[in-house]
Structure formats: structure tokens, C-alpha cells
Amino acid sequence: MTDQQTGLSMAGVPQDAIKRLAELQPGKAGSIFTSDLSVNEFLLVREVGFRPVGLVLGSSIYHVGLQVGRWGKNQELNVLSQAMYHARELAMTRMEAEADALGADGIVGVRLDVELKEFGADIAEFIAIGTAVKAEPGAGGGGVDNWKNNKRQTFTSDLSGQDFWTLIRAGYAPLGMVMGTCVYHIAHQRMGSVIGNIGRNVEIEQFTQALYDARELAMSRMQAEAEELHAEGIVGVQLRQHSHTWGSHTTEFFAIGTAVRPLRADHVIERPTMVLSLDS
């Protein structure tokens, strides 16, 4: 077993995946690539100087433990927050290890999903999948020798092929996907409040504050990851809410986006052009 294969095995990549990666042999005559990019996305990614080298993925089947929140208190459930983050991080790390094995500079079009399994109510698969790409000479307009981020990791991006093309053409590069999660228990209303609100239009302040706090925690953690990458900003941010199997008063807020940096100090964003349709 080579050092690279040993590293993949230590990262938790199964032997079948290691064999598949070895057979791809990007850059060699007669070798093929795999990709989940659409035809349009593939052509646009190639147009800005990146060559797909293979479809890469990472998976983690995780048992999410139990943490009980106080019935009448708004509070984060830290044990569950950490579990949801760690499971996603395992999947992302294995996907990145596969990309490194292919000699890729980055991964585009990443999807990060959670699927509940039939093995048990508290067991879910966290899966990350995307297309590993290699920068060709002159990629991004030239002048860029290193496409990896300040942690020496391949960049990851959940932008579509079209958005990736637009980003590079505008003089920006992705640094990595950044994320933050918060599993939060929302306090139950007291019986007196429930009865008192019947027939009235009134804000339920404890619910408002709980959801506001939970979203803020997820967003701030995502922002902290971007700051660690020395990013200028985060694009394509999504703020998702999942209840999973915890019941109506416990929910997860998950923030995710792509941290970006300018390719060069003198970059100029192209002005959009107007296109008139000839269709009736």
C-alpha cells in the first residue's frame, strides 16, 4: 500500500473507494474523469481553466445521542450541536482526502446532505459529494500559482458551475465551504399564556427570541470559520432549518456558504451586458 493509500485509509476512506480513485489516473493518456456537473456547468468550469478529474465523496453514518432540554427554557443543546457538526466534518474531510488523492486543486458543486436511515431513529448518514477539479496553466486569467487556502487545503465550494464561472471571471476565488450549526430547544408555553392568547393577534416573544438566538449562533459560527480562512466574505449563504427526529420543540439551524478572496488587488468586475430575447 502506498503512502497516499495509507493516508486515505486513515481518513476513513473504504478500500473500494481507494481502488476507484487509483483507476481514474487523471492526466494520463486514455484516462477518464467522472463528474456530476451538467453539460453547461462542465463547459463553463473548463472555460475558466479548470479540468474535472473525478467525482469525490465522503460519508459518515452517525448515531446522534440524546440531550434533554428544560421544558420551560430556551437553550442550545450543545451535545447535539457538536454531534451534527462533527458528523458533517467527517464527511467533508473524507471528500477532501479523495480530492487530494487525485491531485485536485479544489472541489466544485459540493452537496452536503443528511439522510435518516432505517437502522434506527437516531442514526443518519451525512454525505458530501462534488467534482474535484485541477487548475490548468492560465486558470482564472493567469498569475495564480496556488489555489489552495491558507490551511493548505483544496478549496471547496457549493456554488453551481455557472456561479463558479462568474466568481472566477469577476476576479475572486473560493477558499472553502464554511458552516455553523446550532441545535436549540424552544421553551413550551405555559398554560396560562396559551389560554390568554386565544383569539388574539400577539407576538409570542419567547418563540421569537429562541429562533433569533439559534439562527444567530449558527451564522456567527459560520462567519468565524470564514475569518480563520482570511476570507473577504461569504457568498451563496443558505440558512436551513431541520427538525430531524427530535420533536416539535427541538430544531437545528444550519448555516453554510462559500468563503471567497480576491485573486488580485487590481481585479475589475465586468459590467453585465443586456441580452434581448428574440422569442415572441
Sequence and secondary structure as in RCSB ss.txt:
>XXXX:A:sequence
MTDQQTGLSMAGVPQDAIKRLAELQPGKAGSIFTSDLSVNEFLLVREVGFRPVGLVLGSSIYHVGLQVGRWGKNQ
ELNVLSQAMYHARELAMTRMEAEADALGADGIVGVRLDVELKEFGADIAEFIAIGTAVKAEPGAGGGGVDNWKNN
KRQTFTSDLSGQDFWTLIRAGYAPLGMVMGTCVYHIAHQRMGSVIGNIGRNVEIEQFTQALYDARELAMSRMQAE
AEELHAEGIVGVQLRQHSHTWGSHTTEFFAIGTAVRPLRADHVIERPTMVLSLDS
>XXXX:A:secstr
  HHHHHHHHTT  HHHHHHHHHH TTSTT        HHHHHHHHHTTEEEEEEEEEEEEEE       TT  E
E HHHHHHHHHHHHHHHHHHHHHHHHTT SEEEEEEEEEEE TT TTEEEEEEEEEEEEE TTGGGS     S T
TS  EE    HHHHHHHHHTTEEEEEEEEEEEEEE     HHHHHHTTT     HHHHHHHHHHHHHHHHHHHHH
HHHTT SEEEEEEEEEE TTS TTEEEEEEEEEEEEES TT              
